[in-house]
């Protein structure tokens, strides 16, 4: 049996995955970046042929999920994935607004840049506030 490439069935390409890994972000940040990139690419596939404008609405996402053969017998997973898509959509819409783009115009480069900036700010903030400090930022980041 021939071995399938690891990203053959997903919306992210091998090149996308390599770009994400090349960021050298902390593991959790890279994982979050992969999830957002996966959602963005999925939204772009669902919205095709549109390349700009808003992300697909809830109804479009539900319909697309129902059309996925691997999800036909997985109603609980479909619901979970829908909720994850909706949470990612909110984050992508906020990022697009910050960049004066429509959400579908976002690309992996924009996601990497935003993730790198946020990670760097968080790391620098931690260096300015030692972990034994009772600073409110430290307390809120632990919850």
ABEGO torsion letter per residue (X at the ends): XBBBBAAAABABBAAAAAAAAAAGBBAAAAAAAAAAAAAAAAAAAAAOABABEBBBBAAAAAAAAAABAAAAABAAAAAAAAAAAAAAAAAAAAAAAAAGBBAAABBAAAAAAAAAAAAAAAAAAAAABBAABABAAAAAAAX
